[in-house]
Amino acid sequence: MIQPILPGATVGVLGSGQLGRMFAIAARRMGYRVHTFSPEADTPTGQVSDLEVMAPYDDLDAVRAFAKAVEVVTFEFENVPTETAAAAAEFAPVRPAGAVLHTTQHRIREKTFLTQAGLPTTPFRIVNSSDDLARAVSDLGCPAILKTADFGYDGKGQARISSPTDAEPAWESIGRVPAVLEAFIPFACEVSVVAARAADGQFVDYGVIENRHRNSILDISIAPAQVAPAVAAQAREIARAVLETLDVIGVLCVEFFVQPDGSLLINELAPRPHNSGHLTFDASVTSQFEQQLRAVCGLPLGSTDLLRPAAMANLLGDLWTTGEPDWRAACAHRDVKLHLYGKLAPRPGRKMGHLTALAADTASALESVLLARAALAGSGWHPPDSP
Ligand code: AMP
C-alpha cells in the first residue's frame, strides 16, 4: 500500500502537450498543484499549470530540481529518455515507472515484450541492416510496413513496402536506423482499450473504443465500439494482462487491429492517456486524465461508466488553411463540446483540439460530431433567428 498523495499536493508532469494539459485541468479541479517540465515555453500544459519549467530532458540537474519540488512525477509523453525518468526517481516516485517507458518507447522492445508475454501482436521482424530487411520482406511478404524503433507516432518514421524493390528506398527513407518490419494487416477495424491500474492492483478499463485514422493520424473515435461481445471481452482481458505484466501504475492504452474473423492483434501500447480516450473527458464519470491522477496519487480509481454514447473528432492544423475556424458554428451544436489545446501555430497534421459529441446512440453521436466539424470549416455561422 503506497502513502496516498492528497489534494493540495503538487504533481509533476514530464512533457507539455495536450495530454498534460487535460491532466493538469483534471488535477487542478481536484485541488492539486501541477508543475510541468519540457524544453518549450508557453506550452499547452504550461498554460494551465502552476509552474512551467523549461529545460532539455537531458539536463538531469534540472530534472532533479523539478522532482524535488513535487510529490509524484508522471508523464504525458513516452519519449522521455530513460535517464530522465531515473534522475526524477531519485527524488520522487515516477508513475508509471521508468521501466514501463523503456519498454513501450521502443518498438523492438515493446514487440519483444508482447511476444514473450504470449500476447498477440502484428507479425514482425527486427531490422538492423539491409540484409535483415531483405530477409524480413521475404519472410513476411508484401505489403509490409517498415517502422523506426524509436520516436514513431502518428505514422511518422514509417514506410510502406508494396514489393521487394521498395525495400531499399524504404530503409533509406527512414534513415537506416533500427526498425521493425510489420506485416500489413487487412483489418476489419481498429479499436483501443484505455485502462488504469492502481498501486494496490485495482484495475479499471473504459471498454472498447473504435478508431478511424486518416493519413495514419487518428481522426475519429467512437464509444462504445460496435464489436461482438466476445471481441470486446477479449480486448479488455488483453489490456488487463498488459497492465498487470508491465506492473503499470497509471493509465495505458492498448491499440488493436480487429481482423475479419474477429481475432485481435496489438498494434501498439501507449503508457499514458490516449487520443482515443479524449471522449472520456465529457462522456465518462471519471475521465482518463482524472484516472491517471488517481492512480499515480494512490487514490481509489473512479467509475469508468460511459454517461452516453459518444464520438470524438480531432481538429488538425489543416482546418486553419482558409483562416480561423468558425467556432460559433460548431458551438451551435448543443451536444458537442469544443476542446482546444492552446497551440499557437496551426501546422497541417498538428493536433490543435477536438470535438466530442454525446447522443442517444453512437450513430447519432458520429453524425453530430462530423456535422459540427464540417461547420467549423464552413462559410460562416448565422444565429438561428437571423434573417
Ligand atoms: P502507428 O503509428 O504504428 O499506430 O500507425 C498508425 C496507423 O497506420 C495505424 O493506426 C493503422 O491505421 C496504420 N497501420 C500501422 N501499422 C499497420 C499494419 N501493420 N497494418 C495495417 N495498417 C497499419
Residues whose N, C-alpha, C, O or C-beta is under 5 A from the ligand:
A	BS01	AMP	T122 I145 Y153 D154 G155 E182 A183 F184 I185 H213 S216
